[in-house]
Amino acid sequence: MPSLPSDRQSIPVGQIALMEQLGLSLPEPHVRSYIINGARRTVERPDRTEHFYPPQYLVGETVRDHLRFTLRYEAFDLRVLIAAFGQMGGGEIARWVMDEPTGAYSRRAWFLYEHFTGERLDLPDITMGNYVDALDAGRHIVATPVNSPRHRVRDNLLGTRDLCVTVRRTETLKELRQARLDLLAQQLITQYDPHTLARAVTYLYTKETRSSYDIEGETPSHDRFEGFVRVLREAATFTPTPEALVRLQNQIVDPRFAVSGVRDNQNYVGEATRFGEYVHYVCPKPEDVPTLMRGWSALTERLLNDPQIDPVIAAACIAFSFVFIHPFEDGNGRIHRFLIHHTLAKRKYSPPGVIFPVSASILRSKDKYDEVLETFSRPLLAHLSYELNEQWEMTVPGDTYPLYRAFDATAFAEYLYARVRETVERDLKEELSWITAYDDVYAIVTGVVDMPDRMARNLTRYFVQEGGRLSNHKRRQFSQITEAEIAEMTALMARLFRPERESGDTG
């Protein structure tokens, strides 16, 4: 047992201590625990959560002690546990189970060890005792459990041994889930007639397509643009098999860069500088992609079909894990965002036939999108090496698969939920309101003057854009219409825009 900490000292415990003791070269977990000479408290920082425990929580110095603490008290990062299992071997786990054959923590460690290493320890199956959860449902978002009779453990992981993410329960996610944005969207659209809704939805699909390409700084051809709109409209019926993903990639990229399967070369995300390439993200090695995609398919199937898992959290796990695998040479970002819509539609979170233009929200604050992606990519770069040749082709030495097969997806779930909230409360509402205002103004404009339809549409658009007024600059485009007629239109539509003007005057 280590000595008690002094007044100014803190002793690492749990998964952060496992990393130090076993010399694990990994990005540090979000949750970090310490023993202090003081009261129990938690400090939330942008990049980590620190738990401070009083001296009575002090444990021994063995790997088993810290593993027990992790399983008992922490919302842990599976990447740390998997790496720890690889370093410590099965002997320590077997001895722990033999010492405590019915212990909850020993059985959970045993299950996780065999599940992720694929090694079956020389231990008899457990035949008595209650089942325990692999993940603590009070600290993690969990799947509907599947019993593992050998360990008497309920497998409630979000993925499989090939690819598994974890999502911590946070106050942010709790508040966002309680907002019931799906019900808010449903209540909003029921206020409008089907024709108005259909016109709004058509625009929202166009807006999502344009924004998704704009995020990547691309200007697609008309055919590719319309093709992506069609793809989005079919998101609910899409089945994300390997073959379907390849067909999807072929539909949304330039035909010259269509693929027939996952990539077989080392890829990375970077930008050109005066002196070479600045690397933002190193993708998994090509030999690891088939295994990761097999894991992604299993994770996706589980999250799409498990009603216990929140649909927005499921969408974040599916979409972000896909983009981090980066299985294709081109189109990964657009497919990543398409998968968000696929999940929300498949899980019936977005109303039937309606799309939440998440990419528009991303585009409005692209710096935040880049920041959340960097919470995965930046720590990764510190724990792998790479080389670039004269053609800027990359090679990555060593075994890097452990860096990608498990990660904490909490930040991505929180980020996506915030984007969905903005699209429901802003984009969906604004578009429906705009179309309603447009129809009302169009009726006034054409009621005062019987004019060509294109002229009426343009005049209506300007009136709506300017809150029922017409600027002198725009007025010059309609010389055929008299001042008296413009004044009559303005007077008739004043009632439509008066609430906005009064609100603006008081603001």
MOSUL-V593874 format. One line per field, one symbol per residue. phi: phi as a letter, one per 20 degrees, with the letter a starting at -180 (. if undefined). psi: psi as a letter, one per 20 degrees, with the letter a starting at -180 (. if undefined). A space follows every 10 residues. Layout:
phi = ???
psi = ???
This chain:
phi = .fffffgddc dfbmfffgff femfebgfff ecdbeceaff bcdedgdadd dddfgfefdf eegfffffgg feddeeeggf ffffgfeeme gffffffffc fdffffffff gffffeemee ffcfffdbof fcefdfffdc fceffcfdgg dlcefdfecc ffbbdccffc fffffffffl ffffffffff ecfgffffff fgffffffff ffffgemddf fgffffffgf fffdgfefdf fgffffffgf fddggfdfdd affccfdbdb bfcfdqdeee bdfgfgfefg ffffffffff ffffddffeg gfffffffff ffffflfdfb nffffgfgff fgffffelee ggmddefgff ffffcfffff fffffeffff ffcbdbcdef emedccfned ggfdfbaedg ffffffffff gfffedffff fffffffgff fgffgffece cgffffffff gffffdmndc ffffgffcff efffffffgf ffegffdggf fffffef
psi = pqqqqrhjqq pqqbhhhggg hilpnqpqqg ppqqprmaqp rpoprhjrpp ppqrhiipra jrhgghgggg hhiqnrohhg gghgghghri ghgghgghhm hjpghghggg ghghghhjpo qmqqqpjrqq qqqgqoiihq pqrpqppnhg ilqookqhba hhppqqpqpr hghggghihm hghggghghi iqqhgggghg gghhgggggg hhhhhjkqoq rgghghhhgg ghhjhhjqol rgghhggggh hirphhjqri aqqjrpqrpa qprhjbpoph porqqhiigg ghhghggggg gghhjoihpp hhgggggggh hghhhmirhq jgghgghhhg hgghghjkgq qpiqpomhhg gghhmhhhgh ghhihghghg hijrqrqpah jkpqqorroi ghhhiqrojg hhggghhhgg ghhgifgggg gghghggggg gghggihgpn rqghgggggg gggghjkjro qhghhiilhi prhghghggg ghjhhhighg ghghhi.
